[in-house]
Amino acid sequence: MPCWQTTRSWRAPPARVEETAIVTFLSRKTGQFSYFAQQVGDSAWRGKNVLDFGGNVGNILRDPSATIEHPRYWCVDVVRESIDAGRVRYPESHWLYYDRYCFFFNPHGVPGLPLPAMTQKFDYIVAYSVFTNTSRADMLDLVAQLEALLADGGTLAFTYIDPHYEPWPEKRVDNFSWRLEREYGEAKSDEAQNMLRRAADAEWCMLVNGRDLYIEEEVPQAYPADAQKTCHVFYSTSYLRELFPRAEFRRPVNREMQHCCVIRKA
């Protein structure tokens, strides 16, 4: 979602699944379980029902430290090919395609489509690099829907990227500057410098296609489906505290660049 990958956050080259199906958005990232286990303070997930929102092909199950039981794992994603590939890899798990609009990853999807109907309640709901690609309105809508799926005592944990945070001290570069240079190609032009100045004090912002920067309440233009390439959304931790006052906020771990917002149901 968030556009998802999640990650969904990058476009993998075509890859084969079982030597037949070509997957367009096949995430290769692993380590998600270790990340979330540290952020929620619990690595013993056996016996827990887990929803991986924007889980792509279920790479969280590939993490060597993962303790998720496959029959207790659900994955929801806006990329049909990823859901189909995950179902082949982990047939005991539960795979739900979610045809909601998502910039680049599902540009022909249905805007605002509610989550697929699920009667199951979840002990853990995780979303890695999902709301780093979606609009603020979509994030607020989806977080509320996900919270409603938590079991008593359950936990929702999702990542976000603080534009002003420097994840790698030795590089002395904040998240927004790092992303802009990767997307734009360099950061010394007048246009790039102007974007850096505009983002410097922003509580939240959106960088689209590496060229168009929208600060806070600025409304993004409409992009045709074939012009939707990348979308990166940034929130300061202080701003997310205002949006989710009951949440806990964790700094990145494992040399990741993403913070974590943790919401627990009493």
Secondary structure per residue as TSV (DSSP state, phi and psi in degrees):
chain	resnum	aa	ss	phi	psi
A	1	M	-	360.0	-145.4
A	2	P	-	26.9	131.6
A	3	C	S	-10.6	145.3
A	4	W	-	-99.8	160.6
A	5	Q	-	-71.4	-71.6
A	6	T	S	28.7	152.3
A	7	T	S	-109.6	31.3
A	8	R	T	44.3	-46.1
A	9	S	T	-78.2	-2.4
A	10	W	S	-141.1	158.7
A	11	R	-	-101.3	113.7
A	12	A	-	-78.5	151.9
A	13	P	-	-66.1	157.8
A	14	P	-	-52.1	135.9
A	15	A	E	-134.3	155.1
A	16	R	E	-97.0	141.2
A	17	V	E	-117.7	119.8
A	18	E	T	54.9	29.6
A	19	E	T	65.4	11.6
A	20	T	T	-127.9	-57.5
A	21	A	E	-82.8	131.5
A	22	I	E	-88.9	124.6
A	23	V	E	-102.2	126.3
A	24	T	S	-81.5	-42.4
A	25	F	S	-120.8	77.4
A	26	L	-	-104.3	108.4
A	27	S	-	-75.2	138.9
A	28	R	-	-108.6	-1.3
A	29	K	-	-70.6	137.0
A	30	T	-	-124.4	177.7
A	31	G	-	98.0	0.4
A	32	Q	H	-63.9	-37.5
A	33	F	H	-65.0	-46.6
A	34	S	H	-57.5	-41.1
A	35	Y	H	-60.7	-53.9
A	36	F	H	-70.3	-34.6
A	37	A	H	-59.7	-41.2
A	38	Q	H	-69.1	-38.7
A	39	Q	H	-70.5	-34.4
A	40	V	H	-94.0	-7.7
A	41	G	T	76.3	31.0
A	42	D	-	-157.6	125.8
A	43	S	-	-111.3	-1.5
A	44	A	-	-96.4	89.4
A	45	W	-	-103.5	7.2
A	46	R	T	-63.7	139.4
A	47	G	T	80.5	0.8
A	48	K	-	-103.0	141.2
A	49	N	-	-88.2	128.5
A	50	V	E	-124.3	129.0
A	51	L	E	-109.4	121.0
A	52	D	E	-102.0	99.5
A	53	F	E	-85.5	117.9
A	54	G	T	75.9	35.1
A	55	G	-	-80.8	-0.6
A	56	N	T	59.1	-117.5
A	57	V	T	-100.9	13.6
A	58	G	T	81.1	33.1
A	59	N	G	-63.4	-18.2
A	60	I	G	-60.3	-27.7
A	61	L	G	-74.4	-19.5
A	62	R	G	-82.4	-15.4
A	63	D	S	-58.5	125.7
A	64	P	T	-56.8	-24.5
A	65	S	T	-91.6	-0.6
A	66	A	-	-64.5	136.7
A	67	T	-	-119.4	21.3
A	68	I	-	-81.1	129.2
A	69	E	-	-80.3	128.2
A	70	H	G	-54.6	-41.6
A	71	P	G	-67.6	-13.7
A	72	R	G	-101.5	13.0
A	73	Y	E	-107.5	129.3
A	74	W	E	-118.1	140.2
A	75	C	E	-128.0	131.9
A	76	V	E	-121.1	130.2
A	77	D	E	-151.9	152.3
A	78	V	S	-86.3	-3.3
A	79	V	-	-101.9	108.3
A	80	R	H	-61.0	-40.6
A	81	E	H	-61.0	-36.6
A	82	S	H	-68.1	-41.9
A	83	I	H	-61.7	-44.0
A	84	D	H	-63.0	-40.7
A	85	A	H	-68.2	-41.1
A	86	G	H	-63.2	-37.8
A	87	R	H	-63.2	-36.0
A	88	V	H	-68.1	-42.5
A	89	R	H	-71.5	-39.4
A	90	Y	-	-130.5	76.1
A	91	P	T	-67.1	-18.8
A	92	E	T	-79.0	-16.0
A	93	S	S	-86.9	179.5
A	94	H	E	-116.0	128.5
A	95	W	E	-126.2	122.0
A	96	L	E	-125.3	119.4
A	97	Y	E	-79.5	135.8
A	98	Y	-	-122.3	102.7
A	99	D	-	-84.9	53.0
A	100	R	B	-95.4	144.8
A	101	Y	-	-57.2	137.2
A	102	C	B	-149.3	125.7
A	103	F	T	-52.1	124.0
A	104	F	T	75.1	-48.8
A	105	F	T	-79.5	-29.3
A	106	N	B	-151.3	64.5
A	107	P	T	-68.2	-14.5
A	108	H	T	-102.7	10.0
A	109	G	S	-73.4	177.7
A	110	V	B	-90.4	117.0
A	111	P	T	-60.7	134.3
A	112	G	T	70.2	13.6
A	113	L	-	-60.6	129.6
A	114	P	-	-63.4	159.5
A	115	L	-	-58.7	151.9
A	116	P	-	-57.0	145.9
A	117	A	-	-63.5	127.0
A	118	M	-	-137.7	125.7
A	119	T	-	-87.0	-17.5
A	120	Q	-	-70.5	139.5
A	121	K	-	-102.6	149.8
A	122	F	E	-119.6	141.0
A	123	D	E	-78.2	-34.7
A	124	Y	E	-134.0	131.3
A	125	I	E	-122.6	123.8
A	126	V	E	-124.2	149.4
A	127	A	E	-142.9	105.6
A	128	Y	S	-99.2	121.3
A	129	S	S	56.1	44.1
A	130	V	S	-104.3	-55.5
A	131	F	T	-80.1	3.8
A	132	T	T	-81.6	-2.9
A	133	N	S	-129.4	-2.9
A	134	T	S	-108.0	163.0
A	135	S	-	-67.6	160.8
A	136	R	H	-61.3	-41.4
A	137	A	H	-60.7	-42.7
A	138	D	H	-65.9	-40.8
A	139	M	H	-59.1	-49.1
A	140	L	H	-62.4	-41.2
A	141	D	H	-63.6	-47.7
A	142	L	H	-72.8	-37.4
A	143	V	H	-60.9	-41.8
A	144	A	H	-62.6	-42.2
A	145	Q	H	-65.9	-38.9
A	146	L	H	-68.5	-40.5
A	147	E	H	-57.1	-36.1
A	148	A	T	-67.0	-16.2
A	149	L	T	-94.5	-0.4
A	150	L	E	-74.8	138.6
A	151	A	E	-74.5	164.3
A	152	D	E	-57.6	129.8
A	153	G	E	81.0	3.9
A	154	G	E	-76.7	167.1
A	155	T	E	-133.2	132.1
A	156	L	E	-107.1	128.2
A	157	A	E	-132.4	125.6
A	158	F	E	-136.7	151.6
A	159	T	E	-90.5	156.4
A	160	Y	E	-149.5	164.8
A	161	I	-	-119.5	119.2
A	162	D	-	-83.1	118.9
A	163	P	T	-64.0	-23.9
A	164	H	T	-97.7	-2.4
A	165	Y	-	-85.1	139.5
A	166	E	-	-101.6	99.7
A	167	P	S	-72.7	-25.3
A	168	W	-	-124.4	94.0
A	169	P	T	-53.0	-33.3
A	170	E	T	-67.4	-22.3
A	171	K	T	-89.9	-21.2
A	172	R	-	53.0	48.4
A	173	V	-	-138.1	136.3
A	174	D	-	-84.6	169.4
A	175	N	H	-61.3	-40.8
A	176	F	H	-66.8	-45.0
A	177	S	H	-61.2	-40.7
A	178	W	H	-63.0	-46.5
A	179	R	H	-65.9	-42.3
A	180	L	H	-60.2	-42.6
A	181	E	H	-65.4	-38.3
A	182	R	H	-68.2	-39.1
A	183	E	H	-79.4	-42.5
A	184	Y	H	-85.0	-29.0
A	185	G	S	105.1	-27.3
A	186	E	-	-165.3	169.0
A	187	A	S	-129.9	22.2
A	188	K	-	-105.3	-11.3
A	189	S	S	-69.4	163.5
A	190	D	H	-61.8	-39.3
A	191	E	H	-63.9	-45.7
A	192	A	H	-65.5	-42.3
A	193	Q	H	-63.2	-36.7
A	194	N	H	-64.4	-41.0
A	195	M	H	-65.2	-39.0
A	196	L	H	-63.2	-41.1
A	197	R	H	-65.8	-42.3
A	198	R	H	-66.5	-35.0
A	199	A	H	-82.2	-13.9
A	200	A	T	-56.4	-38.2
A	201	D	T	-112.4	13.1
A	202	A	-	-76.2	139.0
A	203	E	S	-77.9	-31.4
A	204	W	E	-157.6	155.3
A	205	C	E	-161.9	167.5
A	206	M	E	-134.2	127.2
A	207	L	E	-108.2	116.4
A	208	V	E	-111.9	128.1
A	209	N	T	56.1	22.8
A	210	G	T	70.4	2.6
A	211	R	T	-128.5	-30.2
A	212	D	E	-106.8	120.2
A	213	L	E	-111.7	127.4
A	214	Y	E	-116.7	121.9
A	215	I	E	-98.2	122.3
A	216	E	T	49.0	-111.7
A	217	E	T	-81.0	2.1
A	218	E	-	-63.6	134.8
A	219	V	-	-90.6	122.1
A	220	P	-	-64.6	148.3
A	221	Q	-	-71.6	166.3
A	222	A	-	-82.4	132.9
A	223	Y	-	-114.1	127.9
A	224	P	-	-58.2	155.6
A	225	A	G	-55.1	-40.9
A	226	D	G	-77.2	-4.8
A	227	A	G	-104.4	6.0
A	228	Q	-	-92.3	106.3
A	229	K	-	-110.6	-59.5
A	230	T	-	-141.7	151.4
A	231	C	E	-145.9	118.0
A	232	H	E	-124.9	123.4
A	233	V	E	-113.4	135.2
A	234	F	E	-122.4	139.5
A	235	Y	E	-133.1	134.9
A	236	S	-	-72.4	151.9
A	237	T	H	-62.3	-38.2
A	238	S	H	-62.4	-35.8
A	239	Y	H	-71.1	-41.7
A	240	L	H	-66.0	-29.4
A	241	R	H	-61.8	-34.0
A	242	E	H	-70.0	-39.0
A	243	L	H	-72.9	-36.7
A	244	F	-	-128.4	74.8
A	245	P	T	-65.2	-20.0
A	246	R	T	-88.3	-5.0
A	247	A	-	-83.0	161.5
A	248	E	E	-104.7	148.4
A	249	F	E	-125.1	127.3
A	250	R	E	-116.6	140.3
A	251	R	-	-73.3	161.9
A	252	P	-	-59.0	150.0
A	253	V	-	-126.9	168.2
A	254	N	T	57.3	31.5
A	255	R	T	59.1	27.8
A	256	E	-	-80.2	164.7
A	257	M	S	-99.6	-7.5
A	258	Q	-	-98.8	131.4
A	259	H	E	-75.8	174.9
A	260	C	E	-134.5	133.5
A	261	C	E	-103.4	124.7
A	262	V	E	-118.7	121.2
A	263	I	E	-119.6	121.5
A	264	R	E	-110.3	139.4
A	265	K	-	-94.7	129.8
A	266	A	-	-63.3	360.0
